Amino acid sequence: MQAPRPTILAVTSTLALASACYTGTFAEPEPGTAESTSSSGSPAASTTSTNPVTTASTSSTPGETSETTAEVTTSPADEGSTTAGPDMGGQPEVCPATAFCEPFEGYAETGLADGQTFGPWRASLSDAGATMDLDGTHTTSGERALHVRLEQGPDSGGRLFSTDELPFLADSPTHVYGRMMMYIAENGTSVHWTFFGVQGPAEPSSPLAGNYASYIMSSLPSDGTNTYSFVDGLSGGPAYQDCWAQGDTPMPTGQWSCVSFEMDSLARRLRMYVDGDPTPIVSVDDTGQGCVSPVAGDSLWYGPEIDQLFAGAWSFHPMEAPLEVWIDDLVVDTAPVACP
């Protein structure tokens, strides 16, 4: 790691992200467990977002205002890649005809409890320190968005994990694209917190093929400010592989950002973009910037045959200040996805 990021270097000897970072539980994910639910059904395009309610909800009071996407000017850093980003297209629809689109509309739920299921989702919520709901305080389309708040103090989080209702995951793709709208009201830091990920058995070329692998989008702090990053996880070796790649772009407070991505397990290629700028703000080609000891820092990022995705906010380390995040208009596909 470079000197400007002392916060990352300082924690590598004690960083205990381990497998819990990738499952919403505090146990290492194993194929067949609740956190590694694989998809079923025939591959087909779907824009599922209004599935029937399967459980009762807890009560909550949604906000009363709705916002439109703010214009954001950014100066993303080129992470060393000379490869052009995907064609982001013109002005796409909020929910285009893609493999999966979730605007968080049409559900009866407001407050969300741990283990609650609705539509294609199962909620995972820590015992304390976090709340998760669908509310309208900040939205980019419709009346509601996914809202997670983490309080200052012990590790906590809230996530939605996909169940078996996503047909495009039936064939366990290894190359996906996507984007989400994200609004951060309170921008507290921890060692790191995550906001989106894909997981599944490690792809066949991995020396640990069949063990669980994850590609995660997260925050890592730099001088007390959250910056965008990728995290890689791979189980099954003598030590859990837990690696990172950090960008220089701060995560903004009080405005909407469109965060888009490409994840390619076979090529071990990851890209993250903000607000449609074709220059990646974080890039990975084979390896990242380091790994938690004793795993070698230049370990290859073997990725998953994807059978599950998740979204929300989760920190497996104490929050130094509160974090409050809204996620809206999540899109995932096997072809490039544009920001609206």
C-alpha positions in Angstrom: 0.0 0.0 0.0 1.2 3.5 -0.6 2.0 5.9 2.2 -1.1 8.2 1.7 -3.3 5.4 3.0 -1.9 4.9 6.6 -5.4 3.8 7.8 -5.2 0.7 5.6 -1.6 -0.2 6.4 -2.3 0.2 10.1 -5.0 -2.3 10.2 -3.7 -5.1 8.1 -2.2 -7.0 11.0 -5.5 -6.9 13.0 -8.1 -6.8 10.2 -10.5 -9.6 10.9 -12.9 -9.3 8.0 -12.9 -13.0 7.4 -15.8 -14.8 5.8 -18.5 -12.9 7.8 -18.0 -9.9 5.6 -19.6 -11.8 2.7 -22.5 -13.6 4.2 -24.4 -11.4 6.7 -23.6 -13.9 9.5 -20.6 -14.4 11.7 -19.7 -17.9 10.3 -17.7 -18.8 7.3 -20.0 -19.5 4.3 -20.2 -23.1 3.2 -22.1 -24.3 0.1 -25.6 -25.3 1.2 -25.9 -22.9 4.2 -28.6 -20.3 4.4 -26.2 -17.6 3.2 -25.3 -19.5 0.1 -28.7 -20.1 -1.4 -28.4 -20.9 -5.0 -30.9 -19.9 -7.7 -33.2 -22.1 -9.6 -35.4 -21.9 -12.6 -34.9 -21.4 -16.3 -32.7 -18.5 -17.5 -34.8 -15.7 -18.7 -34.9 -11.9 -18.6 -36.8 -10.6 -15.6 -37.5 -7.2 -14.0 -39.0 -8.7 -10.9 -39.8 -6.1 -8.3 -43.4 -6.6 -7.3 -43.4 -10.2 -6.1 -46.2 -11.2 -3.6 -45.6 -10.6 0.0 -44.6 -13.7 1.9 -44.3 -12.5 5.5 -45.9 -9.8 7.6 -43.9 -6.6 8.1 -42.9 -4.6 11.2 -44.1 -1.1 11.4 -42.2 2.0 10.3 -42.9 5.5 9.2 -41.8 6.3 5.7 -40.5 9.7 4.8 -42.7 12.1 3.0 -40.4 13.6 0.3 -39.1 12.3 -2.9 -36.0 13.5 -4.7 -34.7 13.4 -8.2 -31.1 12.5 -9.0 -28.7 15.3 -8.4 -26.1 16.4 -10.9 -22.7 15.4 -9.5 -19.3 16.6 -10.7 -16.5 14.1 -9.9 -12.9 13.7 -10.8 -12.4 9.9 -10.6 -8.9 8.7 -10.4 -7.6 6.3 -13.1 -6.4 3.2 -11.2 -3.8 2.4 -13.8 -6.0 0.7 -16.4 -5.5 1.5 -20.0 -8.6 -0.4 -21.0 -11.6 1.8 -21.9 -14.7 1.4 -19.8 -17.9 -0.1 -21.2 -20.2 2.0 -23.4 -22.5 3.6 -21.0 -25.0 4.5 -23.7 -27.4 7.5 -23.8 -30.2 8.2 -21.3 -31.4 4.8 -20.0 -34.6 4.1 -18.3 -34.7 3.7 -14.5 -35.7 0.0 -14.9 -34.6 -1.1 -18.4 -35.3 -4.5 -19.9 -32.4 -6.1 -18.0 -31.9 -9.4 -16.3 -32.8 -7.9 -12.9 -34.1 -4.5 -11.8 -35.2 -3.6 -8.3 -36.7 -0.2 -7.7 -38.0 -1.3 -4.2 -41.6 -0.4 -5.2 -44.8 -2.5 -4.9 -44.0 -4.2 -1.6 -46.3 -4.0 1.5 -43.2 -4.1 3.8 -41.8 -1.0 5.4 -39.7 -2.0 8.5 -37.6 -5.1 7.9 -36.7 -7.8 10.4 -33.9 -10.4 10.4 -35.0 -13.4 8.4 -38.0 -11.7 6.8 -38.6 -12.6 3.2 -40.4 -10.6 0.4 -40.2 -10.7 -3.3 -36.8 -12.1 -4.3 -35.2 -11.1 -1.0 -34.4 -12.4 2.5 -33.4 -9.7 5.1 -30.4 -10.1 7.3 -30.2 -7.7 10.2 -27.7 -7.6 13.1 -29.1 -8.1 16.7 -28.4 -4.5 17.6 -27.0 -1.2 16.3 -28.8 -1.2 12.9 -32.2 -0.7 11.4 -33.3 -1.5 7.8 -36.5 -0.5 6.0 -38.1 0.6 2.8 -38.9 4.3 3.1 -39.4 7.4 1.0 -37.1 9.9 2.7 -34.7 9.8 -0.2 -35.6 8.2 -3.5 -34.6 8.6 -7.2 -37.7 7.0 -8.6 -41.1 6.0 -7.1 -41.9 6.4 -3.5 -39.4 4.1 -1.7 -35.8 3.0 -1.5 -33.8 0.5 0.7 -32.7 2.4 3.8 -30.1 1.1 6.3 -28.8 3.0 9.4 -25.8 1.9 11.5 -25.3 3.5 14.8 -21.9 4.5 16.3 -20.5 1.6 18.3 -20.1 -2.2 17.8 -20.2 -3.9 14.4 -23.7 -4.0 12.9 -25.5 -4.1 9.6 -28.5 -4.8 7.4 -28.6 -6.5 4.0 -31.0 -8.1 1.5 -29.8 -11.4 0.1 -31.3 -12.8 -3.1 -33.2 -16.0 -2.8 -34.1 -18.4 -5.6 -36.3 -15.9 -7.4 -33.7 -14.6 -9.9 -33.8 -16.7 -13.1 -30.7 -15.1 -14.6 -28.6 -16.6 -11.8 -29.8 -20.2 -12.5 -26.8 -20.8 -14.8 -24.4 -19.3 -12.3 -22.9 -16.5 -14.5 -19.3 -15.5 -14.0 -19.4 -12.1 -15.7 -22.0 -9.5 -14.6 -22.5 -5.7 -14.8 -24.7 -3.5 -12.8 -25.5 -0.2 -11.1 -27.3 1.3 -8.2 -28.2 4.7 -7.0 -26.7 5.5 -3.5 -27.4 8.4 -1.1 -25.3 8.8 2.1 -26.8 11.1 4.7 -24.4 10.4 7.6 -21.0 9.2 6.4 -19.4 7.4 9.3 -16.3 5.3 8.9 -15.1 1.9 10.2 -12.3 -0.3 9.2 -14.6 -0.9 6.2 -18.3 -1.4 5.4 -19.9 -3.1 2.4 -22.8 -2.1 0.3 -23.1 -4.7 -2.6 -21.7 -8.1 -3.5 -22.0 -11.3 -5.4 -21.0 -14.7 -4.2 -21.0 -18.4 -5.0 -18.7 -21.4 -5.5 -15.2 -20.4 -6.8 -14.9 -20.8 -10.5 -13.3 -24.0 -11.9 -9.8 -22.6 -12.6 -9.4 -21.6 -8.9 -7.1 -23.9 -6.9 -9.9 -23.9 -4.4 -12.7 -24.5 -7.0 -16.0 -25.2 -5.3 -15.1 -23.3 -2.1 -17.0 -20.1 -1.5 -15.8 -16.9 -3.3 -17.1 -13.3 -3.1 -16.6 -10.0 -5.0 -17.7 -7.1 -2.8 -18.1 -3.4 -3.2 -17.2 -1.5 -0.1 -15.8 1.6 1.6 -12.3 1.9 3.0 -11.3 5.1 4.9 -8.6 7.4 3.8 -7.7 10.3 6.2 -11.1 9.8 7.9 -13.1 9.9 4.6 -14.9 6.9 3.1 -13.6 6.0 -0.4 -14.9 3.4 -2.8 -13.2 0.0 -2.9 -13.4 -3.7 -3.9 -12.9 -6.6 -1.5 -12.3 -10.2 -2.5 -12.9 -13.3 -0.4 -12.1 -17.0 -0.9 -12.5 -19.8 1.6 -11.0 -23.2 1.8 -7.3 -22.6 2.1 -5.1 -22.7 5.2 -6.2 -19.1 5.8 -9.2 -17.2 4.5 -8.2 -15.1 1.5 -9.4 -11.5 2.3 -7.9 -8.9 -0.2 -8.7 -5.3 -1.1 -8.3 -2.6 -3.8 -9.0 1.0 -2.8 -9.7 4.0 -5.0 -9.1 7.6 -4.3 -12.7 8.9 -5.0 -14.5 10.0 -1.8 -18.0 8.8 -1.2 -20.1 11.9 -1.2 -22.5 13.0 1.5 -26.0 14.4 1.0 -26.4 13.7 -2.7 -27.2 10.8 -5.0 -24.5 9.0 -6.9 -24.9 6.3 -9.6 -22.3 3.6 -8.8 -21.8 1.1 -11.6 -19.6 -2.0 -11.9 -18.3 -4.9 -13.9 -17.2 -8.2 -12.2 -15.6 -10.9 -14.3 -14.6 -14.0 -12.3 -12.8 -15.8 -15.1 -10.7 -12.8 -16.2 -10.3 -11.7 -12.6 -11.3 -8.2 -13.7 -13.3 -5.7 -11.7 -14.2 -2.1 -12.5 -16.2 0.5 -10.5 -17.5 3.8 -12.0 -19.4 6.8 -10.7 -22.1 8.8 -12.4 -21.5 7.4 -15.9 -17.9 8.6 -16.2 -16.1 5.9 -18.3 -12.9 6.2 -16.3 -12.9 3.6 -13.5 -12.5 4.8 -10.0 -11.3 1.4 -8.8 -9.8 -1.3 -11.0 -8.6 -4.9 -10.4 -6.7 -7.0 -12.9 -5.8 -10.4 -11.3 -4.6 -8.9 -8.0 -5.5 -6.0 -5.7 -3.4 -3.9 -3.4 -3.0 -6.3 -0.5 -4.5 -9.1 1.5 -4.9 -9.8 5.2 -2.0 -11.7 6.6 -0.9 -14.5 6.3 -2.3 -14.6 2.7 0.2 -13.1 0.3 -0.7 -9.6 -0.9 -0.4 -10.5 -4.6 -2.8 -13.4 -4.4 -5.0 -13.9 -7.4 -8.6 -12.8 -7.1 -10.4 -16.0 -8.0 -14.1 -15.1 -8.3 -17.4 -16.9 -7.9 -19.9 -18.7 -10.2 -22.5 -16.4 -9.0 -25.6 -17.8 -7.3 -26.4 -15.0 -5.0 -26.2 -11.2 -4.7 -26.8 -8.8 -1.8 -27.2 -5.2 -1.1 -27.3 -3.0 2.0 -24.8 -1.7 4.5 -22.8 -3.9 6.9 -19.7 -3.2 9.0 -18.0 -6.1 10.8 -15.9 -3.6 12.8 -17.1 -0.8 15.2 -18.5 2.3 13.5 -16.6 5.4 14.5 -19.7 7.5 13.7 -23.2 6.8 12.5 -23.8 5.7 8.9 -27.0 6.1 7.0 -27.5 4.9 3.4 -30.2 4.7 0.9 -30.0 2.4 -2.2 -32.4 2.6 -5.1 -32.9 1.4 -8.7 -30.5 -1.6 -8.4 -29.9 -3.2 -11.8 -27.8 -6.4 -12.5 -27.2 -7.9 -16.0 -24.8 -10.0 -18.0 -24.4 -7.0 -20.4 -23.1 -3.5 -19.6 -25.6 -1.3 -17.7 -25.8 2.5 -18.0 -26.4 5.0 -15.3 -29.7 6.9 -15.7 
